[in-house]
Structure formats: C-alpha cells, structure tokens
C-alpha cells in the first residue's frame, strides 16, 4: 500500500512561505536546522506527522542546537528537550516548562504538495548575518 507524502516543508518568514526542506528529509522524532533570512530555525516532524518549527538557539547555553534535541511529551504537551542542559520546551508555544524565561519563537510551518526542484537552488535569498551557520545547518 502506497501513501503519498507532501513533497516540501515550508516556513512562513513573516512575508511569504519559504520552502526549507523535503518532507522526506525530516525523520520522525528528529529535527533539522534550516536558515531562513538569517534566522536559524529547528524544524521537527513527530511520529504522528505533525510539524513544528522553533528558534534553533538554546537560551541557556547560547548554542544553536535545538534541532538536535529529543522530542517527547509532558502529559499532552509536545516538547523538545534541549540537548545541552535538558530543559523542556513546548513545541506549540516555545515556552520553557522548567524555568521562567522568554519563550522561543515559534514559526508557522506547513507541508506543501508542491515539489522542490533539487537541481536548482531554492528561491529564498539568504540574508547576511553575523551569526555563522552551525555545522549541519541547511541554508535555503
């Protein structure tokens, strides 16, 4: 039995939807880091197929590592655990469930049926940024 999966994952940058990776690039339960207009964003697909996108910056360590966090839940709350100091962040709101700090930015994310042309670069220009792309960050 074959099921069709969406072709592309897109993030809304405040102005328009930007393709960031192929649906198949997202392993359920794991994250990937993408760069959209100079912002590092952690994108996740949970085992049920739900997409989430939050800032990739860990506010406790200062490192851009949230995409390497472990997905799980606290009760009915989907969370990602920081890979550095293990704080849990609500994937829906960006709120840290362990300590009172400002929430991580949550980005609108969706799956699209449109195909990404892997032979040509994506149309989103990458803005100049003072923060270098971390190892494993996919620039779009």
N, C-alpha and C positions, 0 to 999 in steps of 0.2 A: 504494500500500500504506500503510495507516494503522497506527501503533503507539500504544498507549495509554501515556501517561506518568503517573507518580504525580502527584497533584494538589498535595500540600503537602510542604514540608520542615519537619521538627520537630527541636528540640534538647532533650535531657534536662537540666533545670536542677538535678538532684540530688533532686528530689521527684517530678516528673512530666514527661511530654513536652509541649513547648510549640510550637505552630505558629509559624513565623517568616517564611516567605515561600512563594510559589507556586513549584513546580518550574520553571515557565516563566520566573521571574524570574532564575534562575541561568543565565547564558550560559556554555557550556562554556569552560574555560580562564580564567575571570574570577571575582572574588569579590564578595560584597556584605557590608555591615556591618549587623548587627542588634543590638538591645538587648533583653536578657532579664534581667529582675530587676535592672537597674542594671549588668550586665556587657556590655561591647561585645565582640561575637564576630564573627569573619570566617568566612563560610561560602563554600565553593567546590564547584563541580562540575567534575571534569576531563572531558576529551574522551571518556573511556570511560564516563562517567556515575557514577563513584564520588564520593560526598560526603565532605567534610572540614569540620571546624569547630575553629578555634583562637582564642585570645585575639586581639583586634584591636590590642593595644598592642605597638608596636615597642620592645623593651627598650633598644635602642641610641640611638634618637632621642628616646624618650619620647612620641612621637606615636601617635595611634590611626589607623594607616594600613595595617595588614597586609592588609586586604581589597583594597587597591589593588596588591598585589604580583603578580608574574608567576609563573604556575605552570609547572613543568617537572619535570625529574628529574635525579638524580645516580645513574647506574647504574640500579638497580631501585628507588631511593628517590624517592617523590613529594615534591616540595619546592615551597615558595613562597619567592620572593626578596623580601626587604624592599625596598619602593620607595625607601627613604631611602638606606641605605648598602650594600645588595645582599647582606646575609648570607642564606644559605640555611637554611630551617627545614624539618625533616622533618614533613610533614603528618600522619603517623600517630602521632608521639610528641611533637611540639613542640620537639624538640631542635635547637639551632643546630649546623649542620655545620661552621661556620667558626671559632667561638670557644667557649670553655668558659664558659657562663652557665647559670643555671637555665632549664629548658625552659618554653616557653609552655604554658599549659593547653590540653589537647585536650578538646573537648566531644563527648559522644555525639550523633550526628546520624543521622537516617534519613529516608527518603522514605515518605510515607503515601498511601494511596489515598483518604483522606477529603478532602472538598472544603472549602476555606476559604470562608466567606461573606464576600465582599468588600464587601457592603453594610453590615456591622456590624463594629465593632472586634473584634479578637481578644480572647479572654477573659483573657489574661495581663495582670495589672496591672503597670505599670512602677513599680518602687520608686524612692523619692527617692535621688538620687546626687549626690555632689559633683563628679563629672566630667561636663561638658556633652557632649551628643551632638554628634559631629563632623558636618561637612557630609556629606551623603549617607548618614547612618546611618538605618536604618529602625527605628523604635520599634515594639515589639509590645505 
